[in-house]
Amino acid sequence: MNQEVYWLLELAIQPGQREAFDHLMTEMVEATGANEPDALNYEWNVSSDGTTCHIYERYRDSAAALTHLDNFGTHFAERFLALLTPTRLSLYGHPSAELQAALADIKPSYLSPVGGFRR
């Protein structure tokens, strides 16, 4: 069974915070890319009006996702949550009980794979 877990995190960007958002996003992308080899995708997207952000994150397994959450909590959570308000988290794959517990406060929607392919 494929152990990858991935999610789409939808966020509202606080008004007037785009410059701070851009700086934090750059810092987080660089840190994740440099320090988390099992982060397979880490992609940020912003709506044309600059009010909404979607972050697509894919990890080799639940342990890798937990490593990311630990790094996030240690280095970025306070600033992130001052600039962004989570509105929805859709979680895909087969997350471990530990990962589910770590994300429980966000109240994610869990979706299990039922078909498809990857190249």
N, C-alpha and C positions, 0 to 999 in steps of 0.2 A: 504494500500500500504506500502511496506517495505520502510523505510526511510534511510536505510544504504547507505552510499556513500563510494566508494573505488577507489583507483587508483594505477597505476603502473608508477613509475617515473624512467626513464632511464637516467643515468648520465655517463659522461666521468670523470675518475679519473685523476687528473693532474699528469704527470710523476714525479717520485721521492717523492711522497707524501703519500705513503702507510702507513707509521707509524703514521703520523698525521691523516690520514683518519681513521685508526683503533681506535685511541684514541677518536676522535670526535664521531664516530659511537657508541662506547661503552657508552659515556656520553649521547648521544641523546636517545639511547634505554633505558638506566636506567631512565632518566628523564621522558620520555614518559610513561614508565611502572608504575612509581611511582606516577605521577601527573595527568594522563589523563585516568580515569576509562572507558571512553566511546571510547577510542582507542581500537578496538577489535583485530586488527592485526597490527603489525609494524615489518616487516621482511626485512632485508638487505641481498642481495646476490651479490657476486662478480664473474666475469668471471675468468677462469683459468689463463689467462695472466695478471690479475690484472688491466686491463685498463677500465673496465666497471662495473658499479654498477646498480642494479635494487632494488628499494625499493617498497614493496607492503604495502599499508596502507589501513585499513578499519576502518570506524568510524560508530557509532550508528546512526548518523544523520549529517546534514550539520552543526549544531551548534557545535558538537564535533570536526568536521574537522576545523572549524574556530577557536576554542580554541587551537587546535594544531598549526595552522598557526600563531596565536598570540604568543604562546610560542616559536615557531621556530624563528619568527622575533625578539623577545626580547633577546633570549639567544644564538642562533646558526647561524643565517643567514649569518653574515659576514664571519665567519670561514668556514662554509659549502660552500659558493660560491667561496671562495679562493681555495678550494680543489677539487670541483666538478663542472662540467658544465652540466646543464640539456640539454638533447638532445631530449627527448620526454616525454610527460605526457598523458597517456590514463586514462580518468576519466569515472567511471561507476556509475550507479544508477540514482538518481533523485536529483542532487545538486540544492540547492537554488540559487536564483539570486545573493544573497550576496556572496556565496561561488564561484560562477562562476566569479564574479567581482574580488574577491581576487586572483584568479588563472589566470586571463586574460593575464597577461604579459608573462606567460609561453606558451600561445597559446595551450591549451590542445585539444585533440581529445575527443569528447563526444560520449559515447556509451550507449544506453538505453537498459535495459533488455527486452528480448522478449520471453524467455522461460528458463526452467531448474529447478533445485531444489537444496536445501541445506539439509544437515543432521546435 
